[in-house]
Amino acid sequence: MARDVSGDAKATLGEILKKHSNLVPRPLDSTLEKIWGYASNEARHVVEGREPEQAEAELLVGLAATVATYLSKKFNVR
């Protein structure tokens, strides 16, 4: 959703948040970067033999859904 509303089709979330300060209010932008970093380290690049916990996975999915909903409403994306 961040790529869609920013027009940066290949940028990472961190790059988008730095370039487009109007997407989310500060300090939520830096909070989103930290959430994305956590998700990347703990879920996308899981160390072999380590499994993400269900509660953290559900938290991350819920946060991602909330941010996507916020951006779609703020920028009238349908």
C-alpha positions as a Markdown table, in Angstrom:
| # | Residue | x | y | z |
|---|---|---|---|---|
| 1 | Met | 0.0 | 0.0 | 0.0 |
| 2 | Ala | 2.9 | 2.4 | 0.8 |
| 3 | Arg | 4.3 | 1.8 | -2.6 |
| 4 | Asp | 0.9 | 2.5 | -4.3 |
| 5 | Val | 0.2 | 5.7 | -2.5 |
| 6 | Ser | 3.8 | 7.0 | -2.8 |
| 7 | Gly | 4.3 | 6.0 | -6.4 |
| 8 | Asp | 7.6 | 4.4 | -5.5 |
| 9 | Ala | 7.1 | 0.9 | -6.9 |
| 10 | Lys | 10.5 | -0.5 | -6.0 |
| 11 | Ala | 11.3 | 1.3 | -2.8 |
| 12 | Thr | 11.5 | -0.3 | 0.6 |
| 13 | Leu | 9.1 | 0.8 | 3.3 |
| 14 | Gly | 12.0 | 2.6 | 5.1 |
| 15 | Glu | 12.9 | 4.5 | 1.9 |
| 16 | Ile | 9.3 | 5.4 | 1.3 |
| 17 | Leu | 8.8 | 6.8 | 4.8 |
| 18 | Lys | 12.0 | 8.9 | 4.5 |
| 19 | Lys | 11.0 | 10.3 | 1.1 |
| 20 | His | 7.3 | 10.9 | 1.8 |
| 21 | Ser | 6.9 | 12.4 | 5.2 |
| 22 | Asn | 3.2 | 12.9 | 4.6 |
| 23 | Leu | 2.3 | 9.2 | 4.7 |
| 24 | Val | 2.1 | 8.9 | 8.5 |
| 25 | Pro | 2.5 | 11.4 | 11.3 |
| 26 | Arg | 5.8 | 11.5 | 13.2 |
| 27 | Pro | 6.9 | 9.6 | 15.3 |
| 28 | Leu | 4.8 | 6.8 | 13.9 |
| 29 | Asp | 7.0 | 6.8 | 10.8 |
| 30 | Ser | 10.0 | 5.7 | 12.8 |
| 31 | Thr | 7.8 | 3.2 | 14.7 |
| 32 | Leu | 6.7 | 1.6 | 11.4 |
| 33 | Glu | 10.4 | 1.3 | 10.3 |
| 34 | Lys | 11.1 | -0.5 | 13.6 |
| 35 | Ile | 8.1 | -2.8 | 13.2 |
| 36 | Trp | 9.2 | -3.6 | 9.6 |
| 37 | Gly | 12.7 | -4.3 | 10.8 |
| 38 | Tyr | 11.4 | -6.7 | 13.5 |
| 39 | Ala | 9.2 | -8.5 | 11.0 |
| 40 | Ser | 12.1 | -8.8 | 8.6 |
| 41 | Asn | 14.5 | -10.2 | 11.2 |
| 42 | Glu | 12.1 | -12.4 | 13.1 |
| 43 | Ala | 9.8 | -13.7 | 10.3 |
| 44 | Arg | 11.2 | -13.2 | 6.8 |
| 45 | His | 14.8 | -14.2 | 7.6 |
| 46 | Val | 14.2 | -16.8 | 10.3 |
| 47 | Val | 17.3 | -18.5 | 11.6 |
| 48 | Glu | 17.2 | -22.2 | 10.8 |
| 49 | Gly | 15.7 | -24.2 | 13.7 |
| 50 | Arg | 13.9 | -21.2 | 15.1 |
| 51 | Glu | 10.2 | -20.7 | 14.6 |
| 52 | Pro | 8.3 | -17.4 | 15.0 |
| 53 | Glu | 5.8 | -17.4 | 17.8 |
| 54 | Gln | 2.1 | -17.3 | 16.8 |
| 55 | Ala | 1.3 | -14.3 | 19.0 |
| 56 | Glu | 4.1 | -12.2 | 17.4 |
| 57 | Ala | 3.0 | -13.3 | 13.9 |
| 58 | Glu | -0.6 | -12.3 | 14.6 |
| 59 | Leu | 0.5 | -9.0 | 16.1 |
| 60 | Leu | 2.6 | -8.2 | 12.9 |
| 61 | Val | -0.2 | -9.2 | 10.6 |
| 62 | Gly | -2.7 | -7.1 | 12.5 |
| 63 | Leu | -0.4 | -4.0 | 12.5 |
| 64 | Ala | 0.2 | -4.4 | 8.7 |
| 65 | Ala | -3.5 | -4.6 | 8.1 |
| 66 | Thr | -4.1 | -1.5 | 10.2 |
| 67 | Val | -1.5 | 0.5 | 8.4 |
| 68 | Ala | -2.7 | -0.6 | 5.0 |
| 69 | Thr | -6.3 | 0.4 | 5.9 |
| 70 | Tyr | -5.1 | 3.7 | 7.3 |
| 71 | Leu | -3.2 | 4.5 | 4.1 |
| 72 | Ser | -6.0 | 3.4 | 1.8 |
| 73 | Lys | -8.5 | 5.7 | 3.6 |
| 74 | Lys | -6.1 | 8.6 | 3.9 |
| 75 | Phe | -5.3 | 8.6 | 0.2 |
| 76 | Asn | -8.7 | 7.4 | -1.0 |
| 77 | Val | -7.4 | 4.2 | -2.6 |
| 78 | Arg | -10.1 | 1.8 | -3.6 |
